[in-house]
């Protein structure tokens, strides 16, 4: 009995550490990855979250990590799209994307008019991309 218990403990300790898939970082990682690869893509295993810098959030750091992972090799975007989704979702994404680059303590510019949302994406993801693009310039 003791031997079996020790074997279970040792096998558990020798396993690879993984991040909690329900964490804010992993939610951001998933959104960031899907914003680059599309909503129908399979998201890889969430990495262990880094230390969150001052002025950022775990979700934003996950967005950046997910987008970086999604850009590692070319993904496919489907042409055509829908205008589905509300502008509130797009503007929320725009704000998150902008703050992910500039930090929490910044004034977010006025949200632009939402573009047509490509198939396989959401207006929130498109907002994230536009917000990050606006913050870089």
N, C-alpha and C positions, 0 to 999 in steps of 0.2 A: 504494500500500500504506500509506504513512504517512498519507495523507489519510483513508483508511478507518478506520485505527486511532484517529486523533484525533477523527473523527466519532463513533465508538463511545464514546470516553471522555467527550466533551462531552455526548452524549445521556444517558449514565449519570449524570453529575454534575448535570444539570438536572432529573432526575426527582424526584418527591415522595418524601421520606424516610418509610419505614414501619417499624414495629417488627417484630422477629423473632417470627413466629407460634408458635415453639416455646418462647419465654421463659416464666418463671414469671408475669410480669405478664400476658401474653396468656392464659395458662391461667386465671388468676384473673378476667380480664376476661370470658372466655367463660363461666365458671361463674356469675359475678355477673349477666351478661346473661340467661342461661338460667334463673336462679333467679327472675327477674322475669317473663320472657316465656314460660317453659316450655321443656322439652327439645327440642321439635320446631322451634323457631324458628331462623331463619338469623341467625347472629351477624355483625354488621358488622365491617369491618376494624379490627383492634386499633390503637389510637392509640400514639403514642410514649410510653413510660413516663416518668413524672415522677421527680424525685429522691425516693428512698424516705426518709421521715422516720425518725428514731431511734426504736426501739421497734416498728417495723413491718417488714413484709416486702414484696417485690415482688408476691407472690401476693395479699396482703391489699389492697394498693393497687389491684391489678387488679380484685379483687372489688368494691371501692367504685366504681371507674370504670365497671365493667360494669353494676352495679345502677343507677347514675345514668343511664347511657345507656338502659337498659331501661325506665326510668320516664319518658322524654321524651314518649312518647305512650302512651295506654292499650293494654295488651296483652290478650290473651284467655287466660283460664284455663279449663281444661276441668273441668267438675264431675265428681263421682264420683272414686274413686281406688282405690288398692290399698294394702295394708299391706306391700307388698314392700320389700325393703331391710332391712338389719340395724340394730339400735339403735347398733352401733359406728359405722356410717357417719353416722348422725344426730348422735351425740355428738361425732364428729370435726368435723363441720360446725358444730355449736353452739359448740365451742371456737374454731374459726377465726373465726366471725362475731363472737363476743364480743370476741376479741382484736383484730379489725379496728377496733373502735371504741375500746376501752380501752387497747390497746397490749400488747406482749409481756410486760411486767413487771407483770402483774396476776394475781390469783387468780380462776380461772374458777369460777363457782358450779356446783353439782351439776346434771348434765344432766337436763332434764325427760323425761317419758315421750314417746316419739316419736308424733306424730299420724299419721293416715292420709296417705300420700303421694299427692298429686294426680297424675292421668295427665299425662305429659309432664314430670314432675319426678323428682328422686331424693331419697332420704332425706338425703343429704349437703347438697343445696341447701336442703331444708326446715330442716335444722339450722342452716345459715348464717343464714337469715332469722330463726329463733327466737333465735339467739345475738346477732344485731345488735339485735333488739327488746329483749332482756333488758338489753343494755348501755346502751341509751338511757334506761332508767328506774332 
